[in-house]
Amino acid sequence: MKFGRPSDRCLRQLQSGLRPNGVLEGANVSADIPELHFRAGLPGFPGERRFALVRWGANEGPYSVLVDLDDTDIRFLVAPPALFFPQYEVDLDDQSVALLGLQDVSEALVLMIVTLGEKPEDATANLLGPIVINTSTREGIQVVLPEAGYSTKVPLLAA
């Protein structure tokens, strides 16, 4: 199954429980933010399985933060890759599609992890390991696409 440009509807559906500005209350994530489940954890964080997607910055901005619900110090800045890399596609294998329980491409939200640098032009995107979330079941995985020729440190502003 190939996934490309995510729709704004997918982000709105996942964040429908958010109050204005994403609502991180100190170190605690608001209880009304929908929980996402990563059964296999994330590479490098195998024990971290419960996350929330919290809007970061302006409500109309592209960025969100994937926050670990059990350790809110673990956070990943994420964004839909198609906004920066319009030709980017994720080709999920059958095992990943089954793990997520995806029935249709419209259920998938594809996100890339963004790493900020000291200056805005130093920001990079991980296109090798996108995060894919089933917006219906809220199951998520981070897939690795070694055959796709992507990198974990693609300059974001070069896009």
Secondary structure, DSSP 8 states (H G I E B T S, - for coil): -EE-S--HHHHHHHTTT--GGG-EETTEE-TTS-EEE-TT-BTTBTT--EEEEEE-SSTTSS-EEEEESS-TT-EEEEE-GGGT-TT--EE--HHHHHHHT--SGGGEEEEEEEE--SSGGG-EEEEEEEEEEETTT-BEEE---GGGT--S-EESTT-
